Amino acid sequence: NACQGKNGKNNDLAAYVERLVDEGRISEKKKEVFYETVVGETYCREAIDSFLDEEGLASKPACRGSYPSECGCEEVNQQDYTGTVSVTRSGRTCQRWDEQTPQQHSRTRRNFPDAYLSENYCRNPDNEPGGAWCYTTDPDKRWEYCDVANCGDTIALPTPPPTPSAEEIGCVYSSDTLQKDYRGSLAVTTSGRTCQRWDSQSPHSHSRTTANYPDSGLDENYCRNPDNEDGAWCYTTDPDKRWEYCDVANCGDTIALARQLRGDFSKDK
């Protein structure tokens, strides 16, 4: 987990903690807590963006029509792209950025902490002129560009899923005031925004993962309440709206459930 310090150099927090353990200055238990809360898929760039997003201080878009989870701005060679395309233009699978086989390389999170180098997703950490790219899992082909759309071009946004049935959506009993036991498949917020998958870090990076909340039913992109909010909620796929509550019906409240099925979502909750 590499964070960039004010001296302009990268400070490997994980290595530092390991050294403290070796020197007997902190316990193994504290190291475990550190790894649970700091080290993992979320790193400095994601943590910074999350904080700015929560405070309403999101950075200025790189271009008009910017939608980083779906497209990249041509003006910055798609360096702003944070989507999940992970195959090259020729159809080769991308190699993970945190792996060194079959292609050994220096494009790592430590060396490029602001480049969103997650999983094996196409990125452009070094400002290649052709846009987002990746190393490939083909030993005979080191790297290739990816077919990422330029923002402003006509792009195919995800098709909304079909409306689930009442049985699939589910409900909660009035005794479950925080809706923590809800395990239905409602996946839209009170304003009608589609929920982001819990195992995805785009467009919103977060720590509400199955690893951190194993008993919270964080399946797919279904509304849940892992952290004792006032009700079931989810992160949204809208880059400009981090999270919202969901309109989960009380069991027996057929009126509210019917409203959900019609898509008549309340915006006043």
Buried (B, 14 or more C-beta within 10 A) or exposed (E): BBBBEEEEEBBBBBEEBEEBBEEEEBEEEEBEEBEEEBBEBBBBBBBBBBEEBEEEEEEEBBBEEBBBBBBBBBBBBBBBBBBBBBBBEEEBEBBBBEBEEBBEEEBBBBBBBBBBBBBBBBBBBEEBEEBBBBBBBBEEBEBBBBBBBBBBEEEEEEEEEEEBEBEEBBBBEEEBEBBBBBEBBBBBBBBBBBBBBBEBBBBBBBBBBBEBBEEBBBEEBBBBBBEEBEBBBBBBBBBEBBBBBBBBBBEEBEEBBEBBEEEEBEEEE
